[in-house]
Amino acid sequence: MYEQLRKDEFIRYKLGLVHGRMKKAEIESLMQSFYSGEIDILVATTVLEVGVDVANATCMVIEHAERFGLSQLHQLRGRVEGVNSSRIVC
C-alpha cells in the first residue's frame, strides 16, 4: 500500500512509513520528520495508536476499519483530534 501511495496517488508529497517491525530509533526519527513537516504524509500501522499527537494532522484513513473494535477506532481517531477539531476528517 505504501509503495502504491508513494508512486501513484501522492507522488508530489513526501511520504514516511512506520510499522511495528522498525527499531524504536527509526520510528522516533520518522516521527520527528513528520512533526517538523519534512514528511507530508505518514503511513503507519496501529503502532502509533497511543501517545502520538500531531497538531497539524488533520486527516486519517483507516483501511479495513471493520477489523477494529469501537474502542480502538476511538483511540485512533483521537490521534488527529487536535486543537482545531473543526478541520478534522476521519
PyMOL Python script that loads the backbone (N, CA, C, O; Angstrom):
from pymol import cmd

cmd.read_pdbstr("""\
ATOM      1  N   MET A   1       0.814  -1.189   0.000  1.00  0.00           N
ATOM      2  CA  MET A   1       0.000   0.000   0.000  1.00  0.00           C
ATOM      3  C   MET A   1       0.867   1.265   0.000  1.00  0.00           C
ATOM      4  O   MET A   1       0.604   2.206  -0.749  1.00  0.00           O
ATOM      5  N   TYR A   2       1.895   1.276   0.841  1.00  0.00           N
ATOM      6  CA  TYR A   2       2.782   2.440   0.927  1.00  0.00           C
ATOM      7  C   TYR A   2       3.408   2.753  -0.423  1.00  0.00           C
ATOM      8  O   TYR A   2       3.419   3.908  -0.850  1.00  0.00           O
ATOM      9  N   GLU A   3       3.926   1.738  -1.095  1.00  0.00           N
ATOM     10  CA  GLU A   3       4.580   1.943  -2.388  1.00  0.00           C
ATOM     11  C   GLU A   3       3.599   2.484  -3.422  1.00  0.00           C
ATOM     12  O   GLU A   3       3.948   3.362  -4.212  1.00  0.00           O
ATOM     13  N   GLN A   4       2.385   1.967  -3.418  1.00  0.00           N
ATOM     14  CA  GLN A   4       1.377   2.446  -4.361  1.00  0.00           C
ATOM     15  C   GLN A   4       1.052   3.911  -4.096  1.00  0.00           C
ATOM     16  O   GLN A   4       0.979   4.708  -5.030  1.00  0.00           O
ATOM     17  N   LEU A   5       0.856   4.269  -2.834  1.00  0.00           N
ATOM     18  CA  LEU A   5       0.574   5.660  -2.495  1.00  0.00           C
ATOM     19  C   LEU A   5       1.733   6.572  -2.891  1.00  0.00           C
ATOM     20  O   LEU A   5       1.531   7.657  -3.435  1.00  0.00           O
ATOM     21  N   ARG A   6       2.947   6.111  -2.607  1.00  0.00           N
ATOM     22  CA  ARG A   6       4.145   6.918  -2.876  1.00  0.00           C
ATOM     23  C   ARG A   6       4.372   7.127  -4.371  1.00  0.00           C
ATOM     24  O   ARG A   6       4.771   8.211  -4.796  1.00  0.00           O
ATOM     25  N   LYS A   7       4.119   6.092  -5.164  1.00  0.00           N
ATOM     26  CA  LYS A   7       4.412   6.157  -6.598  1.00  0.00           C
ATOM     27  C   LYS A   7       3.254   6.684  -7.436  1.00  0.00           C
ATOM     28  O   LYS A   7       3.473   7.190  -8.537  1.00  0.00           O
ATOM     29  N   ASP A   8       2.028   6.576  -6.934  1.00  0.00           N
ATOM     30  CA  ASP A   8       0.872   6.951  -7.740  1.00  0.00           C
ATOM     31  C   ASP A   8       0.093   8.133  -7.164  1.00  0.00           C
ATOM     32  O   ASP A   8       0.221   9.260  -7.641  1.00  0.00           O
ATOM     33  N   GLU A   9      -0.699   7.870  -6.154  1.00  0.00           N
ATOM     34  CA  GLU A   9      -1.646   8.852  -5.644  1.00  0.00           C
ATOM     35  C   GLU A   9      -0.993  10.107  -5.065  1.00  0.00           C
ATOM     36  O   GLU A   9      -1.494  11.213  -5.267  1.00  0.00           O
ATOM     37  N   PHE A  10       0.110   9.947  -4.353  1.00  0.00           N
ATOM     38  CA  PHE A  10       0.722  11.085  -3.661  1.00  0.00           C
ATOM     39  C   PHE A  10       2.162  11.321  -4.129  1.00  0.00           C
ATOM     40  O   PHE A  10       3.054  11.571  -3.318  1.00  0.00           O
ATOM     41  N   ILE A  11       2.370  11.240  -5.414  1.00  0.00           N
ATOM     42  CA  ILE A  11       3.715  11.350  -5.971  1.00  0.00           C
ATOM     43  C   ILE A  11       4.357  12.714  -5.681  1.00  0.00           C
ATOM     44  O   ILE A  11       5.583  12.817  -5.633  1.00  0.00           O
ATOM     45  N   ARG A  12       3.560  13.740  -5.492  1.00  0.00           N
ATOM     46  CA  ARG A  12       4.083  15.097  -5.245  1.00  0.00           C
ATOM     47  C   ARG A  12       4.421  15.353  -3.779  1.00  0.00           C
ATOM     48  O   ARG A  12       4.932  16.419  -3.438  1.00  0.00           O
ATOM     49  N   TYR A  13       4.143  14.395  -2.925  1.00  0.00           N
ATOM     50  CA  TYR A  13       4.344  14.583  -1.484  1.00  0.00           C
ATOM     51  C   TYR A  13       5.454  13.669  -0.974  1.00  0.00           C
ATOM     52  O   TYR A  13       5.793  12.665  -1.600  1.00  0.00           O
ATOM     53  N   LYS A  14       6.009  14.038   0.169  1.00  0.00           N
ATOM     54  CA  LYS A  14       6.993  13.195   0.838  1.00  0.00           C
ATOM     55  C   LYS A  14       6.253  12.296   1.815  1.00  0.00           C
ATOM     56  O   LYS A  14       5.563  12.776   2.715  1.00  0.00           O
ATOM     57  N   LEU A  15       6.400  10.995   1.633  1.00  0.00           N
ATOM     58  CA  LEU A  15       5.724  10.019   2.487  1.00  0.00           C
ATOM     59  C   LEU A  15       6.715   9.333   3.402  1.00  0.00           C
ATOM     60  O   LEU A  15       7.879   9.140   3.052  1.00  0.00           O
ATOM     61  N   GLY A  16       6.234   8.969   4.582  1.00  0.00           N
ATOM     62  CA  GLY A  16       7.009   8.182   5.524  1.00  0.00           C
ATOM     63  C   GLY A  16       6.223   6.945   5.904  1.00  0.00           C
ATOM     64  O   GLY A  16       4.993   6.958   5.862  1.00  0.00           O
ATOM     65  N   LEU A  17       6.908   5.880   6.274  1.00  0.00           N
ATOM     66  CA  LEU A  17       6.278   4.625   6.651  1.00  0.00           C
ATOM     67  C   LEU A  17       6.776   4.209   8.029  1.00  0.00           C
ATOM     68  O   LEU A  17       7.981   4.141   8.272  1.00  0.00           O
ATOM     69  N   VAL A  18       5.834   3.931   8.930  1.00  0.00           N
ATOM     70  CA  VAL A  18       6.166   3.471  10.276  1.00  0.00           C
ATOM     71  C   VAL A  18       5.380   2.195  10.546  1.00  0.00           C
ATOM     72  O   VAL A  18       4.172   2.142  10.317  1.00  0.00           O
ATOM     73  N   HIS A  19       6.073   1.165  11.036  1.00  0.00           N
ATOM     74  CA  HIS A  19       5.408  -0.090  11.381  1.00  0.00           C
ATOM     75  C   HIS A  19       6.103  -0.730  12.572  1.00  0.00           C
ATOM     76  O   HIS A  19       7.196  -0.315  12.958  1.00  0.00           O
ATOM     77  N   GLY A  20       5.482  -1.720  13.139  1.00  0.00           N
ATOM     78  CA  GLY A  20       5.951  -2.339  14.368  1.00  0.00           C
ATOM     79  C   GLY A  20       7.261  -3.094  14.282  1.00  0.00           C
ATOM     80  O   GLY A  20       7.858  -3.377  15.321  1.00  0.00           O
ATOM     81  N   ARG A  21       7.728  -3.428  13.113  1.00  0.00           N
ATOM     82  CA  ARG A  21       8.988  -4.168  12.969  1.00  0.00           C
ATOM     83  C   ARG A  21      10.206  -3.251  12.922  1.00  0.00           C
ATOM     84  O   ARG A  21      11.345  -3.715  12.854  1.00  0.00           O
ATOM     85  N   MET A  22       9.953  -1.953  12.960  1.00  0.00           N
ATOM     86  CA  MET A  22      11.054  -0.991  12.913  1.00  0.00           C
ATOM     87  C   MET A  22      11.650  -0.807  14.307  1.00  0.00           C
ATOM     88  O   MET A  22      10.977  -1.024  15.314  1.00  0.00           O
ATOM     89  N   LYS A  23      12.898  -0.411  14.352  1.00  0.00           N
ATOM     90  CA  LYS A  23      13.551  -0.111  15.624  1.00  0.00           C
ATOM     91  C   LYS A  23      13.010   1.207  16.164  1.00  0.00           C
ATOM     92  O   LYS A  23      12.619   2.095  15.407  1.00  0.00           O
ATOM     93  N   LYS A  24      12.999   1.311  17.469  1.00  0.00           N
ATOM     94  CA  LYS A  24      12.443   2.493  18.121  1.00  0.00           C
ATOM     95  C   LYS A  24      13.109   3.779  17.624  1.00  0.00           C
ATOM     96  O   LYS A  24      12.433   4.789  17.428  1.00  0.00           O
ATOM     97  N   ALA A  25      14.411   3.749  17.421  1.00  0.00           N
ATOM     98  CA  ALA A  25      15.136   4.932  16.950  1.00  0.00           C
ATOM     99  C   ALA A  25      14.666   5.354  15.554  1.00  0.00           C
ATOM    100  O   ALA A  25      14.562   6.545  15.262  1.00  0.00           O
ATOM    101  N   GLU A  26      14.383   4.365  14.691  1.00  0.00           N
ATOM    102  CA  GLU A  26      13.889   4.664  13.347  1.00  0.00           C
ATOM    103  C   GLU A  26      12.520   5.328  13.411  1.00  0.00           C
ATOM    104  O   GLU A  26      12.258   6.311  12.718  1.00  0.00           O
ATOM    105  N   ILE A  27      11.649   4.772  14.257  1.00  0.00           N
ATOM    106  CA  ILE A  27      10.304   5.327  14.419  1.00  0.00           C
ATOM    107  C   ILE A  27      10.388   6.751  14.932  1.00  0.00           C
ATOM    108  O   ILE A  27       9.718   7.643  14.411  1.00  0.00           O
ATOM    109  N   GLU A  28      11.205   6.970  15.949  1.00  0.00           N
ATOM    110  CA  GLU A  28      11.334   8.313  16.516  1.00  0.00           C
ATOM    111  C   GLU A  28      11.871   9.304  15.491  1.00  0.00           C
ATOM    112  O   GLU A  28      11.428  10.451  15.450  1.00  0.00           O
ATOM    113  N   SER A  29      12.812   8.878  14.671  1.00  0.00           N
ATOM    114  CA  SER A  29      13.365   9.740  13.636  1.00  0.00           C
ATOM    115  C   SER A  29      12.296  10.124  12.605  1.00  0.00           C
ATOM    116  O   SER A  29      12.180  11.291  12.231  1.00  0.00           O
ATOM    117  N   LEU A  30      11.525   9.144  12.153  1.00  0.00           N
ATOM    118  CA  LEU A  30      10.457   9.421  11.192  1.00  0.00           C
ATOM    119  C   LEU A  30       9.376  10.303  11.796  1.00  0.00           C
ATOM    120  O   LEU A  30       8.855  11.201  11.135  1.00  0.00           O
ATOM    121  N   MET A  31       9.041  10.043  13.055  1.00  0.00           N
ATOM    122  CA  MET A  31       8.029  10.863  13.715  1.00  0.00           C
ATOM    123  C   MET A  31       8.503  12.302  13.836  1.00  0.00           C
ATOM    124  O   MET A  31       7.719  13.229  13.634  1.00  0.00           O
ATOM    125  N   GLN A  32       9.758  12.501  14.159  1.00  0.00           N
ATOM    126  CA  GLN A  32      10.299  13.856  14.255  1.00  0.00           C
ATOM    127  C   GLN A  32      10.235  14.551  12.896  1.00  0.00           C
ATOM    128  O   GLN A  32       9.937  15.743  12.819  1.00  0.00           O
ATOM    129  N   SER A  33      10.511  13.813  11.835  1.00  0.00           N
ATOM    130  CA  SER A  33      10.407  14.371  10.483  1.00  0.00           C
ATOM    131  C   SER A  33       8.966  14.750  10.157  1.00  0.00           C
ATOM    132  O   SER A  33       8.720  15.753   9.487  1.00  0.00           O
ATOM    133  N   PHE A  34       8.021  13.953  10.628  1.00  0.00           N
ATOM    134  CA  PHE A  34       6.604  14.253  10.402  1.00  0.00           C
ATOM    135  C   PHE A  34       6.187  15.473  11.210  1.00  0.00           C
ATOM    136  O   PHE A  34       5.504  16.356  10.691  1.00  0.00           O
ATOM    137  N   TYR A  35       6.596  15.531  12.487  1.00  0.00           N
ATOM    138  CA  TYR A  35       6.277  16.677  13.337  1.00  0.00           C
ATOM    139  C   TYR A  35       6.812  17.973  12.729  1.00  0.00           C
ATOM    140  O   TYR A  35       6.131  18.999  12.755  1.00  0.00           O
ATOM    141  N   SER A  36       8.021  17.930  12.187  1.00  0.00           N
ATOM    142  CA  SER A  36       8.671  19.137  11.678  1.00  0.00           C
ATOM    143  C   SER A  36       8.210  19.526  10.278  1.00  0.00           C
ATOM    144  O   SER A  36       8.546  20.607   9.793  1.00  0.00           O
ATOM    145  N   GLY A  37       7.440  18.649   9.622  1.00  0.00           N
ATOM    146  CA  GLY A  37       6.934  18.963   8.295  1.00  0.00           C
ATOM    147  C   GLY A  37       7.796  18.474   7.153  1.00  0.00           C
ATOM    148  O   GLY A  37       7.481  18.731   5.991  1.00  0.00           O
ATOM    149  N   GLU A  38       8.884  17.769   7.458  1.00  0.00           N
ATOM    150  CA  GLU A  38       9.733  17.210   6.399  1.00  0.00           C
ATOM    151  C   GLU A  38       9.007  16.092   5.653  1.00  0.00           C
ATOM    152  O   GLU A  38       9.247  15.872   4.466  1.00  0.00           O
ATOM    153  N   ILE A  39       8.124  15.393   6.351  1.00  0.00           N
ATOM    154  CA  ILE A  39       7.282  14.353   5.760  1.00  0.00           C
ATOM    155  C   ILE A  39       5.856  14.890   5.749  1.00  0.00           C
ATOM    156  O   ILE A  39       5.346  15.346   6.773  1.00  0.00           O
ATOM    157  N   ASP A  40       5.212  14.830   4.573  1.00  0.00           N
ATOM    158  CA  ASP A  40       3.859  15.358   4.436  1.00  0.00           C
ATOM    159  C   ASP A  40       2.792  14.364   4.864  1.00  0.00           C
ATOM    160  O   ASP A  40       1.796  14.736   5.485  1.00  0.00           O
ATOM    161  N   ILE A  41       3.005  13.104   4.528  1.00  0.00           N
ATOM    162  CA  ILE A  41       2.015  12.055   4.791  1.00  0.00           C
ATOM    163  C   ILE A  41       2.706  10.899   5.485  1.00  0.00           C
ATOM    164  O   ILE A  41       3.745  10.416   5.033  1.00  0.00           O
ATOM    165  N   LEU A  42       2.122  10.462   6.581  1.00  0.00           N
ATOM    166  CA  LEU A  42       2.675   9.348   7.333  1.00  0.00           C
ATOM    167  C   LEU A  42       1.756   8.143   7.191  1.00  0.00           C
ATOM    168  O   LEU A  42       0.584   8.204   7.561  1.00  0.00           O
ATOM    169  N   VAL A  43       2.285   7.054   6.657  1.00  0.00           N
ATOM    170  CA  VAL A  43       1.565   5.788   6.532  1.00  0.00           C
ATOM    171  C   VAL A  43       2.046   4.926   7.691  1.00  0.00           C
ATOM    172  O   VAL A  43       3.247   4.721   7.865  1.00  0.00           O
ATOM    173  N   ALA A  44       1.101   4.421   8.484  1.00  0.00           N
ATOM    174  CA  ALA A  44       1.507   3.708   9.696  1.00  0.00           C
ATOM    175  C   ALA A  44       0.539   2.587  10.038  1.00  0.00           C
ATOM    176  O   ALA A  44      -0.638   2.614   9.679  1.00  0.00           O
ATOM    177  N   THR A  45       1.074   1.611  10.737  1.00  0.00           N
ATOM    178  CA  THR A  45       0.227   0.579  11.321  1.00  0.00           C
ATOM    179  C   THR A  45      -0.263   1.113  12.655  1.00  0.00           C
ATOM    180  O   THR A  45       0.015   2.262  12.999  1.00  0.00           O
ATOM    181  N   THR A  46      -0.979   0.310  13.403  1.00  0.00           N
ATOM    182  CA  THR A  46      -1.510   0.773  14.686  1.00  0.00           C
ATOM    183  C   THR A  46      -0.426   0.902  15.742  1.00  0.00           C
ATOM    184  O   THR A  46      -0.740   1.126  16.910  1.00  0.00           O
ATOM    185  N   VAL A  47       0.834   0.769  15.370  1.00  0.00           N
ATOM    186  CA  VAL A  47       1.942   1.018  16.297  1.00  0.00           C
ATOM    187  C   VAL A  47       1.843   2.445  16.833  1.00  0.00           C
ATOM    188  O   VAL A  47       2.380   2.740  17.901  1.00  0.00           O
ATOM    189  N   LEU A  48       1.170   3.324  16.112  1.00  0.00           N
ATOM    190  CA  LEU A  48       1.018   4.722  16.509  1.00  0.00           C
ATOM    191  C   LEU A  48      -0.283   4.988  17.249  1.00  0.00           C
ATOM    192  O   LEU A  48      -0.686   6.140  17.405  1.00  0.00           O
ATOM    193  N   GLU A  49      -0.929   3.945  17.696  1.00  0.00           N
ATOM    194  CA  GLU A  49      -2.242   4.102  18.308  1.00  0.00           C
ATOM    195  C   GLU A  49      -2.243   5.002  19.536  1.00  0.00           C
ATOM    196  O   GLU A  49      -3.123   5.854  19.664  1.00  0.00           O
ATOM    197  N   VAL A  50      -1.297   4.840  20.428  1.00  0.00           N
ATOM    198  CA  VAL A  50      -1.321   5.557  21.695  1.00  0.00           C
ATOM    199  C   VAL A  50      -0.092   6.449  21.834  1.00  0.00           C
ATOM    200  O   VAL A  50       1.018   6.053  21.479  1.00  0.00           O
ATOM    201  N   GLY A  51      -0.301   7.645  22.349  1.00  0.00           N
ATOM    202  CA  GLY A  51       0.810   8.509  22.696  1.00  0.00           C
ATOM    203  C   GLY A  51       1.382   9.343  21.573  1.00  0.00           C
ATOM    204  O   GLY A  51       2.460   9.918  21.722  1.00  0.00           O
ATOM    205  N   VAL A  52       0.693   9.421  20.463  1.00  0.00           N
ATOM    206  CA  VAL A  52       1.165  10.231  19.349  1.00  0.00           C
ATOM    207  C   VAL A  52       0.111  11.281  19.046  1.00  0.00           C
ATOM    208  O   VAL A  52      -0.999  10.958  18.621  1.00  0.00           O
ATOM    209  N   ASP A  53       0.459  12.521  19.263  1.00  0.00           N
ATOM    210  CA  ASP A  53      -0.432  13.629  18.947  1.00  0.00           C
ATOM    211  C   ASP A  53       0.319  14.599  18.056  1.00  0.00           C
ATOM    212  O   ASP A  53       1.351  15.146  18.444  1.00  0.00           O
ATOM    213  N   VAL A  54      -0.201  14.806  16.875  1.00  0.00           N
ATOM    214  CA  VAL A  54       0.435  15.700  15.915  1.00  0.00           C
ATOM    215  C   VAL A  54      -0.538  16.844  15.644  1.00  0.00           C
ATOM    216  O   VAL A  54      -1.607  16.639  15.068  1.00  0.00           O
ATOM    217  N   ALA A  55      -0.164  18.029  16.056  1.00  0.00           N
ATOM    218  CA  ALA A  55      -1.073  19.173  15.972  1.00  0.00           C
ATOM    219  C   ALA A  55      -1.539  19.474  14.551  1.00  0.00           C
ATOM    220  O   ALA A  55      -2.680  19.892  14.356  1.00  0.00           O
ATOM    221  N   ASN A  56      -0.682  19.270  13.562  1.00  0.00           N
ATOM    222  CA  ASN A  56      -1.067  19.598  12.187  1.00  0.00           C
ATOM    223  C   ASN A  56      -1.671  18.419  11.422  1.00  0.00           C
ATOM    224  O   ASN A  56      -1.949  18.545  10.229  1.00  0.00           O
ATOM    225  N   ALA A  57      -1.876  17.289  12.074  1.00  0.00           N
ATOM    226  CA  ALA A  57      -2.516  16.144  11.421  1.00  0.00           C
ATOM    227  C   ALA A  57      -4.019  16.402  11.362  1.00  0.00           C
ATOM    228  O   ALA A  57      -4.660  16.603  12.393  1.00  0.00           O
ATOM    229  N   THR A  58      -4.571  16.397  10.167  1.00  0.00           N
ATOM    230  CA  THR A  58      -5.990  16.717  10.006  1.00  0.00           C
ATOM    231  C   THR A  58      -6.789  15.621   9.327  1.00  0.00           C
ATOM    232  O   THR A  58      -8.005  15.752   9.186  1.00  0.00           O
ATOM    233  N   CYS A  59      -6.153  14.561   8.909  1.00  0.00           N
ATOM    234  CA  CYS A  59      -6.865  13.506   8.202  1.00  0.00           C
ATOM    235  C   CYS A  59      -6.274  12.146   8.560  1.00  0.00           C
ATOM    236  O   CYS A  59      -5.057  11.987   8.656  1.00  0.00           O
ATOM    237  N   MET A  60      -7.151  11.178   8.754  1.00  0.00           N
ATOM    238  CA  MET A  60      -6.705   9.816   8.996  1.00  0.00           C
ATOM    239  C   MET A  60      -7.591   8.884   8.171  1.00  0.00           C
ATOM    240  O   MET A  60      -8.816   9.007   8.170  1.00  0.00           O
ATOM    241  N   VAL A  61      -6.958   7.968   7.483  1.00  0.00           N
ATOM    242  CA  VAL A  61      -7.679   6.949   6.727  1.00  0.00           C
ATOM    243  C   VAL A  61      -7.360   5.614   7.380  1.00  0.00           C
ATOM    244  O   VAL A  61      -6.195   5.256   7.551  1.00  0.00           O
ATOM    245  N   ILE A  62      -8.400   4.886   7.739  1.00  0.00           N
ATOM    246  CA  ILE A  62      -8.217   3.580   8.375  1.00  0.00           C
ATOM    247  C   ILE A  62      -8.668   2.512   7.391  1.00  0.00           C
ATOM    248  O   ILE A  62      -9.860   2.339   7.134  1.00  0.00           O
ATOM    249  N   GLU A  63      -7.692   1.806   6.850  1.00  0.00           N
ATOM    250  CA  GLU A  63      -8.015   0.747   5.904  1.00  0.00           C
ATOM    251  C   GLU A  63      -8.531  -0.467   6.668  1.00  0.00           C
ATOM    252  O   GLU A  63      -7.957  -0.854   7.686  1.00  0.00           O
ATOM    253  N   HIS A  64      -9.598  -1.058   6.185  1.00  0.00           N
ATOM    254  CA  HIS A  64     -10.235  -2.217   6.806  1.00  0.00           C
ATOM    255  C   HIS A  64     -10.650  -1.926   8.248  1.00  0.00           C
ATOM    256  O   HIS A  64     -10.322  -2.680   9.164  1.00  0.00           O
ATOM    257  N   ALA A  65     -11.369  -0.833   8.433  1.00  0.00           N
ATOM    258  CA  ALA A  65     -11.814  -0.424   9.772  1.00  0.00           C
ATOM    259  C   ALA A  65     -12.674  -1.483  10.444  1.00  0.00           C
ATOM    260  O   ALA A  65     -12.778  -1.518  11.670  1.00  0.00           O
ATOM    261  N   GLU A  66     -13.286  -2.340   9.652  1.00  0.00           N
ATOM    262  CA  GLU A  66     -14.137  -3.395  10.229  1.00  0.00           C
ATOM    263  C   GLU A  66     -13.334  -4.396  11.052  1.00  0.00           C
ATOM    264  O   GLU A  66     -13.915  -5.175  11.808  1.00  0.00           O
ATOM    265  N   ARG A  67     -12.038  -4.389  10.920  1.00  0.00           N
ATOM    266  CA  ARG A  67     -11.174  -5.306  11.679  1.00  0.00           C
ATOM    267  C   ARG A  67     -10.886  -4.807  13.092  1.00  0.00           C
ATOM    268  O   ARG A  67     -10.313  -5.534  13.904  1.00  0.00           O
ATOM    269  N   PHE A  68     -11.281  -3.563  13.390  1.00  0.00           N
ATOM    270  CA  PHE A  68     -11.003  -2.975  14.690  1.00  0.00           C
ATOM    271  C   PHE A  68     -12.273  -2.879  15.519  1.00  0.00           C
ATOM    272  O   PHE A  68     -13.379  -2.824  14.980  1.00  0.00           O
ATOM    273  N   GLY A  69     -12.106  -2.860  16.818  1.00  0.00           N
ATOM    274  CA  GLY A  69     -13.234  -2.644  17.714  1.00  0.00           C
ATOM    275  C   GLY A  69     -13.498  -1.157  17.872  1.00  0.00           C
ATOM    276  O   GLY A  69     -12.679  -0.328  17.476  1.00  0.00           O
ATOM    277  N   LEU A  70     -14.646  -0.820  18.454  1.00  0.00           N
ATOM    278  CA  LEU A  70     -15.004   0.585  18.624  1.00  0.00           C
ATOM    279  C   LEU A  70     -14.007   1.336  19.500  1.00  0.00           C
ATOM    280  O   LEU A  70     -13.685   2.492  19.227  1.00  0.00           O
ATOM    281  N   SER A  71     -13.525   0.690  20.538  1.00  0.00           N
ATOM    282  CA  SER A  71     -12.573   1.328  21.440  1.00  0.00           C
ATOM    283  C   SER A  71     -11.280   1.680  20.705  1.00  0.00           C
ATOM    284  O   SER A  71     -10.754   2.782  20.862  1.00  0.00           O
ATOM    285  N   GLN A  72     -10.774   0.754  19.909  1.00  0.00           N
ATOM    286  CA  GLN A  72      -9.542   1.002  19.176  1.00  0.00           C
ATOM    287  C   GLN A  72      -9.739   2.085  18.117  1.00  0.00           C
ATOM    288  O   GLN A  72      -8.857   2.919  17.913  1.00  0.00           O
ATOM    289  N   LEU A  73     -10.890   2.078  17.443  1.00  0.00           N
ATOM    290  CA  LEU A  73     -11.174   3.117  16.457  1.00  0.00           C
ATOM    291  C   LEU A  73     -11.248   4.486  17.123  1.00  0.00           C
ATOM    292  O   LEU A  73     -10.769   5.479  16.575  1.00  0.00           O
ATOM    293  N   HIS A  74     -11.848   4.529  18.299  1.00  0.00           N
ATOM    294  CA  HIS A  74     -11.940   5.788  19.044  1.00  0.00           C
ATOM    295  C   HIS A  74     -10.543   6.285  19.418  1.00  0.00           C
ATOM    296  O   HIS A  74     -10.259   7.479  19.315  1.00  0.00           O
ATOM    297  N   GLN A  75      -9.681   5.382  19.848  1.00  0.00           N
ATOM    298  CA  GLN A  75      -8.307   5.769  20.181  1.00  0.00           C
ATOM    299  C   GLN A  75      -7.561   6.271  18.946  1.00  0.00           C
ATOM    300  O   GLN A  75      -6.830   7.258  19.019  1.00  0.00           O
ATOM    301  N   LEU A  76      -7.744   5.603  17.829  1.00  0.00           N
ATOM    302  CA  LEU A  76      -7.088   6.034  16.596  1.00  0.00           C
ATOM    303  C   LEU A  76      -7.575   7.418  16.178  1.00  0.00           C
ATOM    304  O   LEU A  76      -6.779   8.277  15.799  1.00  0.00           O
ATOM    305  N   ARG A  77      -8.866   7.622  16.251  1.00  0.00           N
ATOM    306  CA  ARG A  77      -9.432   8.921  15.897  1.00  0.00           C
ATOM    307  C   ARG A  77      -8.859  10.033  16.776  1.00  0.00           C
ATOM    308  O   ARG A  77      -8.665  11.159  16.317  1.00  0.00           O
ATOM    309  N   GLY A  78      -8.593   9.711  18.024  1.00  0.00           N
ATOM    310  CA  GLY A  78      -8.034  10.677  18.945  1.00  0.00           C
ATOM    311  C   GLY A  78      -6.653  11.157  18.570  1.00  0.00           C
ATOM    312  O   GLY A  78      -6.205  12.188  19.074  1.00  0.00           O
ATOM    313  N   ARG A  79      -5.957  10.434  17.692  1.00  0.00           N
ATOM    314  CA  ARG A  79      -4.615  10.845  17.269  1.00  0.00           C
ATOM    315  C   ARG A  79      -4.656  12.089  16.401  1.00  0.00           C
ATOM    316  O   ARG A  79      -3.664  12.815  16.336  1.00  0.00           O
ATOM    317  N   VAL A  80      -5.772  12.362  15.729  1.00  0.00           N
ATOM    318  CA  VAL A  80      -5.857  13.535  14.864  1.00  0.00           C
ATOM    319  C   VAL A  80      -6.781  14.617  15.413  1.00  0.00           C
ATOM    320  O   VAL A  80      -6.990  15.637  14.757  1.00  0.00           O
ATOM    321  N   GLU A  81      -7.328  14.413  16.587  1.00  0.00           N
ATOM    322  CA  GLU A  81      -8.181  15.438  17.179  1.00  0.00           C
ATOM    323  C   GLU A  81      -7.317  16.422  17.951  1.00  0.00           C
ATOM    324  O   GLU A  81      -7.037  16.239  19.135  1.00  0.00           O
ATOM    325  N   GLY A  82      -6.912  17.446  17.263  1.00  0.00           N
ATOM    326  CA  GLY A  82      -6.057  18.454  17.875  1.00  0.00           C
ATOM    327  C   GLY A  82      -6.862  19.640  18.364  1.00  0.00           C
ATOM    328  O   GLY A  82      -8.058  19.534  18.638  1.00  0.00           O
ATOM    329  N   VAL A  83      -6.193  20.757  18.466  1.00  0.00           N
ATOM    330  CA  VAL A  83      -6.805  21.984  18.953  1.00  0.00           C
ATOM    331  C   VAL A  83      -7.903  22.446  18.019  1.00  0.00           C
ATOM    332  O   VAL A  83      -8.957  22.890  18.475  1.00  0.00           O
ATOM    333  N   ASN A  84      -7.678  22.352  16.737  1.00  0.00           N
ATOM    334  CA  ASN A  84      -8.651  22.822  15.739  1.00  0.00           C
ATOM    335  C   ASN A  84      -9.459  21.646  15.217  1.00  0.00           C
ATOM    336  O   ASN A  84      -9.305  21.256  14.059  1.00  0.00           O
ATOM    337  N   SER A  85     -10.314  21.078  16.050  1.00  0.00           N
ATOM    338  CA  SER A  85     -11.045  19.874  15.673  1.00  0.00           C
ATOM    339  C   SER A  85     -12.089  20.108  14.588  1.00  0.00           C
ATOM    340  O   SER A  85     -12.651  19.141  14.074  1.00  0.00           O
ATOM    341  N   SER A  86     -12.369  21.360  14.219  1.00  0.00           N
ATOM    342  CA  SER A  86     -13.340  21.620  13.151  1.00  0.00           C
ATOM    343  C   SER A  86     -12.788  21.213  11.787  1.00  0.00           C
ATOM    344  O   SER A  86     -13.561  21.042  10.844  1.00  0.00           O
ATOM    345  N   ARG A  87     -11.466  21.053  11.660  1.00  0.00           N
ATOM    346  CA  ARG A  87     -10.843  20.686  10.381  1.00  0.00           C
ATOM    347  C   ARG A  87     -10.575  19.198  10.277  1.00  0.00           C
ATOM    348  O   ARG A  87     -10.073  18.749   9.247  1.00  0.00           O
ATOM    349  N   ILE A  88     -10.883  18.426  11.282  1.00  0.00           N
ATOM    350  CA  ILE A  88     -10.524  17.015  11.339  1.00  0.00           C
ATOM    351  C   ILE A  88     -11.443  16.177  10.451  1.00  0.00           C
ATOM    352  O   ILE A  88     -12.656  16.386  10.420  1.00  0.00           O
ATOM    353  N   VAL A  89     -10.844  15.225   9.729  1.00  0.00           N
ATOM    354  CA  VAL A  89     -11.587  14.268   8.919  1.00  0.00           C
ATOM    355  C   VAL A  89     -11.084  12.885   9.253  1.00  0.00           C
ATOM    356  O   VAL A  89      -9.876  12.647   9.273  1.00  0.00           O
ATOM    357  N   CYS A  90     -11.997  11.970   9.514  1.00  0.00           N
ATOM    358  CA  CYS A  90     -11.592  10.602   9.824  1.00  0.00           C
ATOM    359  C   CYS A  90     -12.560   9.656   9.154  1.00  0.00           C
ATOM    360  O   CYS A  90     -12.417   8.439   9.275  1.00  0.00           O
TER     361      CYS A  90
END
""", "prot")
cmd.dss("prot")
cmd.show_as("cartoon", "prot")
cmd.util.cbc("prot")
cmd.orient("prot")
